[in-house]
Amino acid sequence: MSGAPTAVPGPRVGDPPVPVDPAESAWAEYVAAARQLDGVRRAAATAAGEQARSVTAAREELTGVRERLAAQQSRLRELGVPAISLAPTPPEVSEAARSMAGGPSAVLAALRAAGGWADAADDALAAHGLPRLARWPARPRNLLVYGPLALVVPLLQLVLYAVAGAGPVTVLALLVGLPLPAVAFMLGWLAVGRVFRPRPTDRVDRTPRFGALVCLVPAVLTAAGLLLAMLPG
């Protein structure tokens, strides 16, 4: 016998249609509807999750923007800007409301844009006066503060020695000047944080080891030089 499969004749033209089982048809429609419903449910869950993440991010962004705007407002008032100029006008409020009408995602985008404007405002404020030096490398910038403070006491001691000579007054000045390098360092540490902070939220590198060395070396050299000068020759 031949192993070839036997062809099954298909329906011929004119043959009566094959009856469809109502149960099978209903089951197929149920499966299709269940798949469609599952797809809708998954899409809704994804959209809800994205919306919840947008809401959380918008709240965090809003907190940060509020803090930065409050600091900028305080600084502008110190510079003499009228308070009425710092409040938004009704047209600006309406325009902001329209830009955030698209839901949490639109609100988040608007808040991030406001954060960018706050960055630009901070840069503009930092472009005036000493805060401009905040962009310098840390050590040369901080030397402008630590250096003058470190030289105050040694210069006074040298002037006193030139006026009074090698006597009890100069010795007393040397003894009094021993703890003053630490005082100069603390004053410099505080001044660096206040003068070179471009934004209220930024942290300034105060280079404490470098500052302590700058404040200590002039005092040590001056004390050693005066002691050698006062030794009997």
ZIZI-V462862 format. One record per residue. N is the residue number from 1. RES is the residue in three letters. OMEGA is omega in whole degrees, 0 to 359 (NA if undefined). NEAR is the number of other C-alpha atoms within 8 Angstrom. Layout:
N_RES_OMEGA_NEAR / N_RES_OMEGA_NEAR
This chain:
1_MET_181_2 / 2_SER_180_3 / 3_GLY_183_4 / 4_ALA_180_4 / 5_PRO_179_4 / 6_THR_181_4 / 7_ALA_179_4 / 8_VAL_182_4 / 9_PRO_178_4 / 10_GLY_181_4 / 11_PRO_180_5 / 12_ARG_178_5 / 13_VAL_180_4 / 14_GLY_178_4 / 15_ASP_177_6 / 16_PRO_181_4 / 17_PRO_179_4 / 18_VAL_181_4 / 19_PRO_180_4 / 20_VAL_180_6 / 21_ASP_180_6 / 22_PRO_181_6 / 23_ALA_179_6 / 24_GLU_179_8 / 25_SER_179_9 / 26_ALA_179_8 / 27_TRP_179_8 / 28_ALA_178_8 / 29_GLU_178_8 / 30_TYR_180_8 / 31_VAL_179_8 / 32_ALA_179_8 / 33_ALA_179_8 / 34_ALA_178_8 / 35_ARG_179_8 / 36_GLN_179_8 / 37_LEU_179_8 / 38_ASP_177_8 / 39_GLY_178_8 / 40_VAL_180_8 / 41_ARG_179_8 / 42_ARG_179_8 / 43_ALA_179_8 / 44_ALA_179_8 / 45_ALA_178_8 / 46_THR_179_8 / 47_ALA_179_8 / 48_ALA_179_8 / 49_GLY_178_8 / 50_GLU_179_8 / 51_GLN_179_10 / 52_ALA_177_8 / 53_ARG_178_8 / 54_SER_179_11 / 55_VAL_180_11 / 56_THR_179_8 / 57_ALA_179_9 / 58_ALA_179_12 / 59_ARG_178_8 / 60_GLU_180_8 / 61_GLU_180_11 / 62_LEU_178_9 / 63_THR_180_8 / 64_GLY_180_8 / 65_VAL_178_12 / 66_ARG_181_8 / 67_GLU_181_8 / 68_ARG_179_11 / 69_LEU_178_9 / 70_ALA_178_8 / 71_ALA_178_9 / 72_GLN_179_9 / 73_GLN_179_9 / 74_SER_181_8 / 75_ARG_179_8 / 76_LEU_176_9 / 77_ARG_177_10 / 78_GLU_179_7 / 79_LEU_176_6 / 80_GLY_179_6 / 81_VAL_180_9 / 82_PRO_182_7 / 83_ALA_181_7 / 84_ILE_179_5 / 85_SER_182_7 / 86_LEU_179_8 / 87_ALA_180_6 / 88_PRO_178_7 / 89_THR_179_6 / 90_PRO_177_6 / 91_PRO_178_6 / 92_GLU_177_8 / 93_VAL_179_9 / 94_SER_179_8 / 95_GLU_178_8 / 96_ALA_179_8 / 97_ALA_178_8 / 98_ARG_181_7 / 99_SER_181_10 / 100_MET_183_11 / 101_ALA_184_8 / 102_GLY_178_8 / 103_GLY_185_7 / 104_PRO_181_11 / 105_SER_178_10 / 106_ALA_178_11 / 107_VAL_180_13 / 108_LEU_179_13 / 109_ALA_179_8 / 110_ALA_179_10 / 111_LEU_177_12 / 112_ARG_175_9 / 113_ALA_177_8 / 114_ALA_176_9 / 115_GLY_176_9 / 116_GLY_177_8 / 117_TRP_177_8 / 118_ALA_175_11 / 119_ASP_179_8 / 120_ALA_178_8 / 121_ALA_177_8 / 122_ASP_178_11 / 123_ASP_179_9 / 124_ALA_178_8 / 125_LEU_181_7 / 126_ALA_182_11 / 127_ALA_182_8 / 128_HIS_173_8 / 129_GLY_185_6 / 130_LEU_179_8 / 131_PRO_177_12 / 132_ARG_180_11 / 133_LEU_179_8 / 134_ALA_179_10 / 135_ARG_180_5 / 136_TRP_169_7 / 137_PRO_191_6 / 138_ALA_187_9 / 139_ARG_177_8 / 140_PRO_179_8 / 141_ARG_182_11 / 142_ASN_178_12 / 143_LEU_178_10 / 144_LEU_178_8 / 145_VAL_183_11 / 146_TYR_186_15 / 147_GLY_180_10 / 148_PRO_179_8 / 149_LEU_180_13 / 150_ALA_184_16 / 151_LEU_185_11 / 152_VAL_184_8 / 153_VAL_177_11 / 154_PRO_179_12 / 155_LEU_177_8 / 156_LEU_179_8 / 157_GLN_179_12 / 158_LEU_178_10 / 159_VAL_179_8 / 160_LEU_178_10 / 161_TYR_180_11 / 162_ALA_182_7 / 163_VAL_187_6 / 164_ALA_182_9 / 165_GLY_182_8 / 166_ALA_182_10 / 167_GLY_181_7 / 168_PRO_181_6 / 169_VAL_179_8 / 170_THR_178_13 / 171_VAL_178_9 / 172_LEU_179_8 / 173_ALA_177_9 / 174_LEU_180_10 / 175_LEU_179_7 / 176_VAL_183_8 / 177_GLY_182_10 / 178_LEU_181_8 / 179_PRO_186_7 / 180_LEU_173_9 / 181_PRO_177_13 / 182_ALA_178_10 / 183_VAL_178_8 / 184_ALA_179_12 / 185_PHE_180_14 / 186_MET_177_8 / 187_LEU_178_9 / 188_GLY_180_12 / 189_TRP_178_12 / 190_LEU_183_8 / 191_ALA_179_9 / 192_VAL_181_13 / 193_GLY_182_11 / 194_ARG_186_7 / 195_VAL_189_8 / 196_PHE_177_12 / 197_ARG_183_13 / 198_PRO_180_11 / 199_ARG_182_7 / 200_PRO_182_7 / 201_THR_182_5 / 202_ASP_174_7 / 203_ARG_183_6 / 204_VAL_176_8 / 205_ASP_183_5 / 206_ARG_181_10 / 207_THR_187_9 / 208_PRO_180_7 / 209_ARG_178_6 / 210_PHE_179_8 / 211_GLY_179_15 / 212_ALA_179_11 / 213_LEU_179_8 / 214_VAL_181_12 / 215_CYS_185_17 / 216_LEU_187_11 / 217_VAL_180_8 / 218_PRO_180_11 / 219_ALA_180_15 / 220_VAL_180_8 / 221_LEU_180_8 / 222_THR_180_11 / 223_ALA_179_10 / 224_ALA_179_8 / 225_GLY_180_8 / 226_LEU_177_10 / 227_LEU_177_8 / 228_LEU_180_7 / 229_ALA_181_7 / 230_MET_178_7 / 231_LEU_177_6 / 232_PRO_185_3 / 233_GLY_NA_2
